[in-house]
């Protein structure tokens, strides 16, 4: 019997015409996926109303040496909850290794470490997450909703947020300009 196709450590790229405006051109780093459900962090767009320094100040953390970078719109679930996806060179209490590709942390200790210049070499901050209940993502995968691609570190840490969706498809050998808005049946 084949093992279930769990997607931890991969990326979901929204197909054109996904049907949910919250996920148009979405790029989601899948951080957990098993028979109980899935959790991913959106990396396809940033928030316009808050930067990293403002977030740290809201949490009474001196920004120190941290760059004042953009915060990603991680997803529609719990948009006030923060996450850091980062390189595997740092780990704290509650940090989760994601398929040996990157690490997910959601505690104040990583924010303090970044502000002090003692955090991971590469990181991305996000507010909110995308979540699916048991079997929900599998059903969406059967429809014309998502395309999966390998959890490439270049797409995660080097690709510009505005180009990440296209870069994800191109990295998989797909020209996103040729994607149809609707799927058909034969």
N, C-alpha and C positions, 0 to 999 in steps of 0.2 A: 504494500500500500504506500502511495506517495505521501511525503510529509506535507503539511499544509504550507501554502506559500506566504509565510509571514514576511513583512516588509521592514522590520527593524533595520536601521542603518542604510536605508535607501531613500530616494526622493520621490515624492509624488508631484507630477506636473499636471496642472489642470488642462484638460483638452478644451479647445475652443467650443463655445456653446455648452459649457458645463451646466448651465441653467440656474446657478446660484451666484448673484453678483458679488457676494463676499469672497468667492473663490476664483473669479476671472483672473487668468494668468498667474494663478497661485503656484508657489514652489514651497513644498512642505517637507522638512527634514523629519523623517519618521524615527521617533525616539523609542517607541515601544509598540509592539503589535504581537498579540497572541490570541488564543481562543476567547479571552475575556473582553477584548476590545483593542483600541489603538489610540496613541497619542502622538501628535506631531506638532512641530513648531513652524509657523509660516515665515518664509524668508523672501517673499516676492514683493513686499512693499514696506515702507517705513511710515511711522506716525509723524504727522506734521506739527503736533502740539506739544511735544516733549522731547528733550534731548537727554543724554546720559547724565550730565552734570545736574540737571534739574531733578532727575529721578533720585540720584544719590542724596541731594539736599533734602528731598521729601522724606528720606529715610534717616536723616541726621548723620550722614556719612560725608566727611570732607572729600571732595573730588580728588584732591591730591594731584597725582601725576596722570590720572585717567584722561584719555581724550574725550572731548565732548562730542561723541558720535551720535548718529541717529539710532532710534529704538525701532525695531521691527514690529510690525503688527503680527504677532504670533498666531492669532486666531480668535474666533468669536467667543470661545469659552473662557470665563474668568479673565476678562481683559485687564484687570487690575493686578493680576498675578505675574511676577517676573521670572524669567528664565535666562540662563546664559548657556549657549552652546559653545563649547570651547575645545581647544586642542587637548590631547591626552597627557600633557606635561604638568597638569595640576589636578589635584583631587582633594575634596574636603568631605566633611560629614554630609551624607546624603547624595553625593555625586554618583551619577549612573553612567557606567561605560556603555556606549551604544555600539554594539557589534564590533568592537575593536577599531572603530573609525573616528569617533569623537566622543565627548563627554557632555552630559547634561547636568547642570547644577541649578538649584533654585533657592539657595539660602543666602543670608546676608554675608557669610564669611567670604564668598567669592567676590562680592562687591567690594568689601574692605580690602581684599588682597589686590584687586585690580587698581583701586585708588592708591594703594601703597606701592604699586609697581612690583608686586610679588605674585601676581596672578598668572594665568596661562599666557603663553606667547600669542595665541590667536583666539579671538572670541567674538561672539555676536550676542547682543542683548535683545530680548523680545518681551512684549507684554501679551499675555493670553496664549491660548493654544487651540489646536483643532483636535477634537476628540470624537471617537466613534464607539458605540456599544458593541457588544458581542455580535459578530456577523454583519454588522452594518457596513463596514468598509468593504468587505468581500462582496456584498450586494452592489455597492457603488462601482466596484471594479468590473462587474459584469455588464454594466451600462457604459455608455460613452462618456465617462466622467474623468478618469484619471489615467495617466501614463506613468509607468515606473521606470526609474533609471538608477544606476549604481550610486552609492553614497560617495561621490568624488570630492576629495578635500578641496580641489581647486574651485569647484562650483560653490562649495560652502564658504570658503575663506577668501578667495581671490576674485571671484566674479562680482561685478558691480550689481547692486540690487536692481537697477533698471534693466539690466541685460540678463539677469539670472534665468528667467524663464526660457528665453531663446537659447542661451548657452546650454541649458539642461537638455533641450531637444537636440541641439547640434552635437553635443557630446555623445549622444546616443545614436548619431548618424541620421537624424531626422531633420529635414528642413521645415521649420514651423510655418513658413509661408504657404506650404502645400497642404496643411491640415484642413480637413473639412469641418464645417460647423455642426454637421449632423452625421450620425452613422446610419447605415442602411442595412438591409437584409438581402440575402441572396436566395 
